Amino acid sequence: MTELSKAAPVAEPQDSADEVPVESGRQILINWIIVALGLAGLGAVGALLPKLL
């Protein structure tokens, strides 16, 4: 039992730490594209609405 308590903690692989900012940056970019497309759709509806009424 005492040998287990003296074991050194296992370090995380370096690759997983480097991937996190890339994935979150990619997700932020996707979110901005979705927001931009949504705003463009609202602008198109706003421009066409007076002509339809």
PyMOL commands that set and color helices and strands:
alter all, ss='L'
color gray80, all
select helices_A, chain A and resi 2-5+14-52
alter helices_A, ss='H'
color red, helices_A
deselect
rebuild
show_as cartoon
